[in-house]
Amino acid sequence: MRAQSSATAPSPIAVGASDPTVGDPDRAVGTRSLGTLQAALGVVAFSLTFPATAWGLEGFGPWSLIAVRSILAAVIAGGCLLAMGVPPGERSRAWGSVPLPERQHWFGLAVVGAGVVLGFPLLTTLALRTSTTAHAAVVVGLLPLTTALLSALRIGSRPSRGFWIAALAGAAAVVAFTVQQSGGALTAADAYLFAALLVCAAGYTEGGRLARVMPGWQVIGWALTLCLPLTVPMAAVALSFEPVHLTAHSVSGLLWVAVGSQFLGLVVWYRGMAAIGVPKASQLQLAQPLLTLVWSVLLLGEHLTVAAPLTAAAVLVCIAVTQRARG
């Protein structure tokens, strides 16, 4: 009976009825390498979010910016769901028909929408009205550790002791650097930033879990679509009250946070998390605050101290340890 039940049980991985890497060590290594690259590309896309948001705030109010970016990303995601399509189960192989997610996945998609589509962008945008990008990077510095903790609680991942030591060390290095960059002062924006940290970690954890049973682009696509009943009226109200000044900076910032951060970055990010696991993928984000500060210098004219390369080296060591650690 066990042989029959195993033959009929659905695979938890979205790529097919059986995992092609099982019994093939070389292919497994290639899959993990590709997953690491995809997660790293997501981190690079996310690292531009704060500078792009600062640009967007030059021409849009915070509520307008969040609503419009979510709608634009949802339009792109919806177009992909319709144009690319997926086969509706094993009964038909015709493309162009996109099945609705199974009922048990809707709660997870709602968490992704609340945390990644709405919560984190809204809270960090409100914070960036009075906070510098360097100070806001504290959130990103703590996000990898928080995501790993929530992953351990939510999906039962159990990284090794070496992983946790390296993760804590990397988080401490990033926090120390970013706090030093901001002069060690705490502002009223901190409440927004710490709330953003929690909701985003929850969204990443659920998204990484769902990306094991459906393609990553569908995870963020359905989450964006699910938020449209909220973002459309939100945009209508916000645009009627907040002034809009279209400039090259504001339009460029809006387009990046909508297309790059909100959609494409999350697509490769969730694919990477599905391939290498939520804890290991999350630790790649230790590099995100440092990349954000580099972009802040290049795009916003902010200044860095000599501590930047030292912190970068420490973080890269911690990332290497987390990627080689068991679990």
N, C-alpha and C positions, 0 to 999 in steps of 0.2 A: 504493500500500500504506500510505503514511503516513496518508492520509485515513481509510482503514478502521480502522487501529489506534487513531487518536485518537477515532474514534467509539465504539469499544467499550471504551476504557480507563475504569475507574471513577474518579469524581471523588474527590479527597482530602478534600473538605469534606462534612460530614455532612448538609448541608441539602438535598442533592439531586444530580441527575446533572450539573448545571451551576450555576456560581456566578451568581446573578441580578444581582450588582453589576458583572459584567464589561460594559464598554461603557456603564455608567450611572454617571457620576461623582457625581451627587447621591445616588443610593442608596448608593454606596460610602461617601460621607461620613457618611450617616445610620447605616450599619452600624458604622463606626468610633466614632461618637459614642455609640451604644448600647453598644458593647463597652466603651468607657471608663467609662460610667456603671455597667455591671455589675461591672467590676473594682473600681471605687471602692466600690460597696456591699459587695463582698467584704472590702475593707480595713476598712471600718467594723465589719463583723461580727467580723473577726479582732482588731480593736483592743480588744474587750471580753473577749477570751479570758483574758488574764492576771488581770484583776480578778475575773472569774467563777471562774477556777481557785482564786484565793485564798479566795473565798467557799466553794467546794466543799471545800477542804481543812479548813474549820472543822468539817465533819461526817463526812468520809470520809478514809481513808488514801489515799496517792498511787496505789497499785496498784489499789485498789477504784475510785477515781474514774476512772482511765483505762479500765479494763475496762468499767465500767457505762456510761460516756458512749459508748464505741464500740458497745456492744450496742444502746443506745437509738437511736443514729443509724442503725445497720444495720437495725433494725426499721422505721424510717421509710423508709429507702431501699428496703428490700425491698418494703414496701407500695406505694411509688411504682412500682417496676418491675412489680409485678403489676397494680396498678390502672390505671396510665396506659398501660403497654404500648407497644410499637412494632411496626410492620408487619414480619413476618418476611421481608424481602426483597421482591422484585418479584412473587413467585409468589402472594402473598395480601395483601389489604389489611385483613384482619380484625384488629381491635384486641384486646388482652388476651393476646397470645402474645409473650413476650419472648425473642428469640433470644439464645443465648450469644454472647459476644464471639468474634471470630475468633481462631484459635490464635495468630497472631503478636502479638496484643494482650495476652495474658495476662501476659507478662513485665513490660510497662509497668504493668499494673494492680497487679501484685505490688509494684513499686517505689513506686507511689502509696500502696498500703496500708502498706508498711513505713515510708515516710517521713512521710506526712501523717496516716494513721489511727493508727499506733502510735508510731513513733519520736519525732516532734516533741512530741506531747502528753505522752508518758511522760517524756522527758528534761527538758522544761521544768517539768513538775509536780514532778519530783524536785528540780530547781534551786530552785523557788519555796518549798520547805520552809525554806531558809536565806537566800534572796535576795529583795530587794524587787522590785516590779514595775518600778521605774525601772532597776535594774541589769539585769534580764532583758530590758529593751527594747533593750539593746545587740545582742542576737541579731537582732531584727527590723530594727534599723538596718543591719546588714550583709547581711540576707537578699536585698534587691533586687539588689545587686551580685553576690552569689554565684549567684543564679538566672540573671542575665544571662550570667555567665561559663559556667555549665553548659549553658545554652541554646546558646551559640555553639559549644561543644564537641560537644553531643549532636545538635542538629538543624541545625547549620550556619548559624544566623542571624548576620548580619554588620552590626551597627549602625555608624553613622558615628562619626568621631572626636569630634564634638560631643556625641553621646550619651554616650560613655564619660567625657568630661570632666565633664559635668553629673552623671552617675551617681556618679563618684568624689567630686565635691564634695558632693553630697547625703549620701552615706554618711559622709563625714568630719564633716559638720556634725552629723548625728544621733549618731554615736559620741561626738564631743566633748561634746555636750550630755548624753547619758545617763550617760557616765562622770563628768562633773561633778556630775550629780544624785546619783550614788551615792557621792560623795566620793572617787572615783578609786581605791577599794580593790578588789582582786581577791579573790574568795572561792573556796572549794572548789567552789562551784556552777558555776564557769566551764567546767570540763570538760564538764558536762552541756550547757551553753548552746552551746558551739562545736560539739559533736557534733550537737545539735538543728539548728543552722544548716545543716550539710552534708546531713543526711538530708531536711530539709524542702525545700531547694533542689532536690534530686534528684527528690522527689515532685512539686513544682510543675512542673519541666521536663517530666517524663514525662506529667503530667496535661494540660499545655498542648498537648503533641504529640498525645495521644490525643483531645483535644477537637476536633481538626480532622477526625477520622474517625468520631466518634460524639458524640452530645449530651453536654454537660458533666455533666448530672445522672446520666447513665448511667455516666460515668467514676467519679465518687465513689460511686455506688450499688453498682457491681460491686466496687470496692475495699473498701468496708465489708463487703459480703457475703463477700468472699474471706477477710477477717480473722476471721470468726465462729468457725472451728474453734480459733483461738487465744484469742480474747477471752472466750468462754463458760467454758472451764475456768479461765482466769485469774481471772475474776470469782468463780467458786465458791471457789477457794483463797483469794483475797485477802479476800473477805468473811468467811471463816471465821477469819481471823487478825487482821484490822484492825477495831477498833471503829467503829461507825457511830452518829452522833448527828444525827438529823434536825432541822434548824432551817430557818427561812425562808431564811437566807443559803445554807446548804449545798444545799438543794433547788433554789433559784433558780440558783445557780452551776452545778450539775450539768445542769439543763435547758438552760441557755444554751450551755454548751460542747458538749452533745450535739446540740441542734437548730440553734442559730445558727452556732456555729463549725464543727462537724464535718460538717454536711450543707448547710444553706441557704447559708451563706457560701461554701462550696467550689463549690456549683452555679453561682452567679453569677460566681464568680472564674474558673472554667475556661471558662465561656462568654465572659467578657471577654477572656481570654488567647487563645482561638481567633479572636476577631474582630480584635484589634489587635496580636497577637503577644506571645510570652512576654517579650522584653526590655522593651517599653514598659509592659506591664501590671505587670511586677515593680517598675518604678520608682515606681508609685503607692504602693507599700508604704513609701516613704520617710516618708509621713505617718503611718504606723501607730504608731510609738513615741510620737509627740507626742499622738495621740489616746488612746493607752493611758494616758499620764500625766494627761490631762484626766479620764478615767474614774477613775483612781486617786485623784485629788483628790475627785471627787464621790462615789465609792462606798466608798473605803477610808480617806478622811481624810488622805491623804498631802499634802505641801506642795511647791509648785513655786517656783523662783526667777524673777527677772525675765528670765532668759535665754530662757525658754520662747517668748515672742512673737517675739523676734529669730530664734531658730532656726526657728520655724514659717515666718516670712517667707522665710528663706534656702531652706528645703526646698521651699516652694511655687514659688519661682523655678526651682529645679533640676528639679522635676517638669514645669513648663511647657516647659523646654528639651528634656527627654527626649521629651516627647510631640510636639514639633514637629520634632525631629531626623530626618534621613533614616534609614530602616531600623528 
